[in-house]
Amino acid sequence: MHIAFHGCAQNRDAVGDTFIKETGFARWADTNNLIVLFPQVATTVSNPQGCWDWWGYTGNDYLTRDAPQILAVRAMLEALRQKGSVS
């Protein structure tokens, strides 16, 4: 399993499938029998560029295991694990 976090202004709404198709992660995963998760961050008033939180716009826990975005990604991984895709 590999998690590919897009950069600011690189979410799907901004660039379509470009990040997924052009970074090479998907091709690399296909040739190495891996799964790549491409989680997305939406743009908001407090995050107009659609960045992953590296400055605290989601709250004081943004740098911890309890950060809202980290918890969301962990939930995605758990959902994949329960489907038998990830061990």
BELNOR-V251830 format. One record per residue. OMEGA is omega in degrees with one decimal (NA if undefined). Layout:
OMEGA + OMEGA
This chain:
174.8 + 176.5 + -179.7 + 178.6 + 177.6 + 175.8 + 176.1 + 179.8 + 178.6 + 177.9 + -174.2 + 177.8 + -177.0 + -172.1 + -178.8 + -179.4 + -174.9 + -179.6 + -178.5 + -174.4 + -170.9 + 179.2 + -179.3 + -179.4 + -177.5 + 178.1 + 178.5 + 179.3 + 179.6 + -176.9 + -178.5 + 176.7 + -179.9 + 174.2 + 174.5 + 174.9 + 179.2 + 179.9 + -175.4 + 172.7 + 179.4 + 172.7 + 177.5 + 176.6 + -179.5 + -178.7 + -172.8 + 179.6 + 179.7 + -178.4 + 166.0 + -171.9 + 175.0 + 179.2 + 172.1 + -178.8 + 178.0 + 178.7 + -175.5 + -178.4 + -171.4 + 179.2 + -176.2 + 175.2 + -179.9 + 178.1 + -178.7 + -178.8 + 178.4 + 177.6 + 178.9 + 179.4 + 177.1 + 177.4 + 176.7 + 178.4 + 179.0 + 177.6 + 176.8 + 179.9 + -179.3 + 177.4 + 178.4 + -178.9 + -175.0 + 177.3 + NA
